[in-house]
Amino acid sequence: MLEKLEKEVKYPVQTVERALEIIKLLAQSGPEGLGISELSRQLGLGKSTVHRLLNTLVAYRYVEQDAKTTKYRLGWALFEIGNVVPRQHKVGNFDIGILEDLCAEYDETVNLGIRDGNRTIVITKVEPELRLRANVNIGECEPLHATALGKILISELDSNQLKSILGEKLEGFTPHTIRTLDELINELKKVREQGYALDCEEYCYGLTCIAMPVRDFTGEIRAAVSVSGLTSRLNFNRIMEIKNGLEVATRRLSSYLGYKGGSFSVNL
């Protein structure tokens, strides 16, 4: 049977449910596929019913039958349709209300960033209305090693990848900026262990940020979300409070991109 649905279907269509159960079973089978008898047994349905369902699925190329073994396996139409899903669920296509809710809850600037080579690009931001706030512009490029967003985006790269992207010596922006690759590697180890990244005046004086990852259906980090504000407002307790809301928001965004994994934050 199908896994427990995320939402109960109010008016389920039995024929559709049975067809989906067949697709699920075939997806879980080996490359040799399954025969009608096995499908009938696992579904608890008569062979004639299963045969009719399979004929329809074969006609639409969702299922194909092996001419030699007569067993059934998934068809290429599912592959074609499946490839469309990531394109329709790109970073930036989601409901910006997720970021707006985060901004409203903590009254601080919220940024969504992606990595482009050796830099971070802010592609979306939401700002509180009546408050001194971080001055970050959409499209702005920021250094990977000196920002919370950037640290998340490179947190799972190995040392050779980091060296290739950033080099050995890193540009300094304030006295708090990480200046060497070794320091950065140690910092990223900490990021992976704690599941979030901090930037405490490492890029801009007076500004503190916390960021967490957004993962896609493959489990890869595709983006990061940060909450940034004046250092005078973001003490440790406040940062930990924001972290809880940030995790909820990034989990929702990751779910939109198809992420279903267990451990959510940053992989060790």
C-alpha positions, 0 to 999 in steps of 0.5 A, spaced: 500 500 500 502 507 499 505 510 504 501 514 509 499 521 505 501 527 508 494 530 507 487 526 508 484 526 501 477 528 502 473 525 496 478 519 494 477 516 487 478 509 488 481 507 481 486 513 481 488 510 488 489 503 485 493 506 479 498 510 484 499 504 488 501 500 482 506 505 480 509 505 487 510 498 488 513 498 481 518 503 483 520 499 489 521 493 485 527 491 482 529 492 474 525 485 473 519 488 475 513 485 477 507 480 474 500 481 475 499 475 480 504 479 485 501 485 484 494 482 485 497 479 491 500 485 494 494 490 492 489 485 495 485 486 488 483 481 483 487 479 477 482 482 472 482 489 476 489 489 476 490 487 468 485 493 466 489 498 471 495 496 467 493 496 460 491 503 462 497 505 465 501 502 459 497 506 454 499 512 457 507 510 457 507 510 465 508 503 465 511 498 460 511 490 459 517 486 458 515 482 452 519 476 454 517 475 461 511 479 461 512 483 467 511 490 468 516 496 470 515 503 470 515 507 463 519 513 460 513 517 461 514 518 468 521 519 467 519 525 463 514 528 467 519 527 473 524 531 470 519 537 470 518 537 477 525 540 479 524 546 474 517 548 477 520 548 484 526 552 483 529 556 488 525 563 488 519 560 485 516 559 492 511 563 496 515 569 499 510 569 505 514 564 508 520 569 508 515 575 510 512 571 516 519 570 519 521 577 518 514 579 521 515 574 527 522 577 529 522 584 526 529 583 522 531 583 515 530 576 512 535 574 506 535 568 501 541 567 498 545 562 493 552 561 491 555 563 484 562 561 484 566 564 489 560 569 491 554 569 495 548 572 491 542 575 495 536 573 490 530 575 495 529 579 501 524 582 506 525 588 511 521 590 517 518 597 516 519 601 521 526 599 524 534 600 523 535 594 519 541 591 515 542 594 508 542 589 503 540 589 496 537 584 492 542 582 487 548 584 491 554 579 491 557 578 498 563 573 500 562 566 502 567 566 507 565 572 511 557 571 511 552 567 514 549 565 508 556 564 504 558 559 510 552 555 509 552 555 502 560 552 502 559 548 509 559 541 505 565 542 500 571 539 502 578 542 503 580 541 495 573 544 493 574 550 498 581 551 496 579 551 488 574 556 490 577 561 495 584 560 495 589 560 501 588 567 503 581 570 504 580 577 504 579 581 510 573 586 511 573 587 519 578 585 524 573 579 525 573 576 518 576 569 517 583 570 513 586 563 512 583 557 509 585 553 515 581 558 519 575 557 515 575 549 515 575 549 522 569 554 522 565 550 517 566 544 521 563 548 527 557 550 522 556 542 520 556 540 528 551 546 530 547 546 524 547 553 523 552 559 521 553 566 524 556 572 522 558 576 527 561 583 524 565 579 520 563 583 513 559 589 516 561 593 522 555 593 527 551 587 523 550 580 526 547 574 521 544 567 522 543 562 517 541 555 515 540 551 509 535 550 504 535 543 501 532 540 495 530 533 493 537 530 492 539 533 499 544 538 496 544 545 499 541 549 494 540 556 498 540 559 504 536 563 509 539 568 514 536 573 519 540 579 520 540 585 524 544 590 529 549 586 533 546 590 539 539 587 538 542 580 537 545 577 543 546 570 544 539 568 547 535 572 541 539 569 536 537 562 539 530 564 539 531 566 531 534 560 530 528 556 532 523 560 527 529 560 522 529 552 522 521 552 521 522 556 515 528 553 511 524 546 513 518 549 509 522 551 503 526 545 503 520 541 503 517 545 497 524 543 493 522 536 495 527 534 501 524 529 505 530 527 509 531 526 516 537 530 519 535 537 516 540 542 518 547 541 515 550 534 514 556 532 518 
